[in-house]
Structures are given as C-alpha cells and as structure tokens.
Amino acid sequence: MFKQKGLLIVLSGPSGVGKGTVCSYLREKQKDIIYSVSATTRKPRVGEVDGVNYFFKTKDEFEEMIKKDQLLEWAEYCGNYYGTPRTFVEETLEEGKDIILEIEVQGALKVKEKYPEGIFVFLIPPSFAELKNRIFYRGTETEDIIKSRMSIAKDELQMMKYYDYAVVNDEVPNAVKRIQSIIEAERLRKDRILPYYEQWLKEEL
Amino acid sequence: MFKQKGLLIVLSGPSGVGKGTVCSYLREKQKDIIYSVSATTRKPRVGEVDGVNYFFKTKDEFEEMIKKDQLLEWAEYCGNYYGTPRTFVEETLEEGKDIILEIEVQGALKVKEKYPEGIFVFLIPPSFAELKNRIFYRGTETEDIIKSRMSIAKDELQMMKYYDYAVVNDEVPNAVKRIQSIIEAERLRKDRILPYYEQWLKEEL
C-alpha cells in the first residue's frame, strides 16, 4: 500500500500580527491536523498552558536541547529562545499526517531550507497602524521591547517574498477560513492524489 | 495603480464525470468569478439554454469561427465541435477578473500551452463503475456513442498528470466546495498579494 508523507504547513508572520490567536482558533476548527508545540524560554502569558501553547523551558534546558540537536529550528528573539522540537515533526510527517508549525519568521526560513516542499503561509496585518496597536496594547512588554519589536516587525514584513501564501488577519475567523482553504487546496494537489488513482486505474481499466 | 491580470481557471475531466453539473452549481455559489461560455455544434440537452450553457452553433458557423481564429481552443469530440471563444476570455483576464472555463480534456491541454500559468482542475469520478453508470444513464446517447465515450474516458483519466489539482466528484456540493477552496487559495498566493503590499510598505515604513 502506497503511503504518502504528511503536509508540513508553516504559519508565520511579523511580531504582533496575531499568529498565536489565529493558530488557537484554527486548532478548534480544524481537528484533522496535528499542531506542533514550540519550546520557549519566554514567560507564559495569561491563559497559556505548558505543553499546549508552548513547552516552557529554562535557559539551561533550552541550551541543552540545542546541544543535543533536538530542535528543527531555533532562534533568539528579544532576549528569549524559541524553537521547534524536531522528533515530533519528523514522526508526524512520516506517519502521513499533516502538521502545522506556528513560528517566528527567522525560524520559518530555517525550516524552509530543510523542507522546501513545505507550505509557507505568511500572516499580514490589515495595516501598519494596526500592527503598532496590537504590539502596544498587548501590554505585557516594556517600552524598549515595543520599540525593538516594531523595528523587527518592519524587517519581518519584507520576508513575505519567501512564502507561498499571504493571509490578511483582519478578523481571526476570516483569517482561519482562508488558512483552511489553503490546507484543503494543498490536499487536492494532483501530486498528492495521483499515486492513489494510479493504483485505482491499474485495477479497473 | 498596479493592475493584475485575473486568474484563469480551467475545469475539466473525463467524459461523464459531471463537469457541466458541477460548473452550474459553482456558478450559483461563486458569484465573483466570470464563466466562459463554450461554443458547440452538439444538440442542446434538456434544460440547456443558448448563451448560458453553450452558444449552440451550426457546423458552418463553427467552422467560420475556426477560420477567423476566434477560438482559444477547439476540438472535435464524438462527431461534434466544442470550442472556447477567445476574445471574451482575453478581455476578462486583462480587466483583472477571474474566469473559469469548463471544457473537455483535449481543449484544456491546448489552453495549457497558451496559458501555463492557468489553474488546471481535473474532476475525477469516485470510481470507474460510477463513471460508466453516469455515461449510461445520461440517456441521451446511442449505444455506439456510449462505447466510444467509455473508451475516450479511459484515455482521458490518464491526463490527470497534466493538471494542478484533482477533485473527486462524489457529491456535487462537496466537489464545488473543494473547487471554491482552490480558488480562494490561489487568490492568496503570495505572488498575487505582494505587489499590493509592496505599495503599502513603501507608503507606511
């Protein structure tokens, strides 16, 4: 029996665009996909649960994971580490299941080097003013961090060109519907369907 | 102001798979897309309307269109001509509107030569037995025509490899939803969004 690898979907976008919120909502709506959980050394925000939103790690623990090559990608970002545990992603794909990674722009580009066949979705704010608001009103950050984030966000927006799709996050349910269409369409790519049909054609014709 | 060409979407598939039914239903559900109307010399089926389902032509009229290069593609199929009027398609795309062509497999491959950037969707039956049923029970054809259609359908199914997407027509509303996801996803391709955002980045950063 022919077995196909799962789809690797990477959801990314500039700081403050709402990747986490969109991904949480997608998680409720799209149950037939596996969600990769990132590791981070940053402090949990209100409502975030260890092992669901992130694996919260100490700096020492994270550096141990780096040393042992346990991360598919990792980056330091505003003084914190973020990374994707490798084994879970690799095993899920081998099992033929689709997996989604919600990660920072730097990390996404590293994943693209390893998985150029992945589907890279770039979340964009409806306007730059809106992005500023979102970073500002998140309220968890000091003024210095806000400034640093805005500057990074500007650079990150330029990274859209390395992605396959661009989805405006005007309203979360709309953004999620768009991402669901992308997942559906990618599953309908001829290259994914053809191997099954070739089997079928051999049997029936 | 930057203006982008529309998407050219080609919906095709083997004889009897239900292209016409799927396209009629899509037409009701997806109003923001233009539907190209083919020309044909075959007789109208019950419920088909001239200028909506097809432009019904005599053999002489059709051959005149061929001579005047008024067709984007045309083919002879079971003793009848089928073709796509050229000007309407070209003008719609230039206006930046998306257009869908529901055409036979032969014709689709000709369109692909001219528009390799088009989106080619191949409709497939849920099984070969089902395809046989559909051709048989359409009831408008003689036995010879049915045999000829089945033989052509077998060859046509092999053409899936030239397409971008494959959509199973198990139930018409399902097939239409899948096609709508493909249209949505293709509209979200980074190459379509980037030019607008480059403008936006220039203004705001």
Interface residues (C-beta under 8 A of the other chain):
Chain A: F122 I124 S127 F128 A129 K154 L157 Q158 M160 K161 Y163 D164 Y165 A166 V167 R178 Q180 S181 I182 E184 A185 E186 L188 R189 K190 I193 L194 Y197 W200 L201 E204 L205
Chain B: F122 I124 S127 F128 A129 K154 L157 Q158 M160 K161 Y163 D164 Y165 A166 V167 R178 Q180 S181 I182 E184 A185 E186 L188 R189 K190 I193 L194 Y197 W200 L201 E204 L205
